Amino acid sequence: MQADKKLDLCGVLAPYCLLMCKSELAYMEPEAILEVHLRDPQTIEDLLTILDRSGETVLAQLQGEDHTCLWILKGKSKRPHAAASPGM
């Protein structure tokens, strides 16, 4: 599968690898594909949960000999609404 960006997080400890993945996705255009490599099974489960809640789609998951590779489709951009400031 062709990815727009690749992120190797095999040597990165949780929760930093989760933050790095979400940060990378935040800067990608909607419908772009991010390829992520991870080793820790618990981190993979945590990431899958986070992605499900945030609207990203896991297109494929491939278990390698020493790591797992995920292909993530960036969901539609959700822009936070600016907080209304009190009248001055």
N, C-alpha and C positions, 0 to 999 in steps of 0.2 A: 504494500500500500504506500502510495506517495504522500509524504508529510510535508507541510509548509515549514515546520520547525521541528527540531529534535532536541530532546532534553535528557541527558544521561544523569540520573540521580542515584546510581548504584552505590556510590561512596558517601552519600549525604544522609545524615541521621534525621529521623523524625524529631520534631515537627517541621524542621527546615525544608525538607523535600516537599512536603505538602504546601508550604507557603511559596516555595519557588515555582511549583507547578501552577498554582492559582495566579501568581503574579505574571507568569509568562502568558497564560490564557487571557488575562485582563488586557494585555497589550496587543493581542491578536485580533484580526478582523473576524466578524461573524462568518461562519461556514469554513474557516481555516481548520487545518488538521495539525494537531500536535502529537508527535511520537515521544513517548516517555518510557525510559528504562528504569526499573526498580528491582531491588532484591528482597526486601523485607516483606513477608506475607501480610503482616498486620498493617503495615503502611499502605499496601495495595488495597486492602479492605477499607481502610479509612479513606483513601483517596476515592475509591468507587462510591462510597457513601456521600462524600462531599460533592462529587461531580453530579450525582443523581439529584441532589438538593439544589444545585446551582443552575441546572438546565443544560449542562453539557452532556454529550452523548458519547459513550464508549463504542466506537465502531468495531474494534477487534481487540482481542487479548490473546497473546501468544506466549506460552511458557517455554523459555529457553532452558539451557542446561543449568545456568547459574543466575538467571534473572527473568523477569517478566517484562514484556513489552506491551504497552497500551497505545492505541491510536484513538485520540480524543477529538471529536468534532466540536468546535467552539459554537456555543449557542448564540442566539440573538443577544445583542448588547443591551444590557439593562442600565440605563443611566440613573443614578440616584437623583432624587428631586432635591433641589436646594431648599434648605430650611428657611421658612419665612422668618424674617427678622422683625422684631417688634418696632412699631412706629417710632420715629425719632423726631 
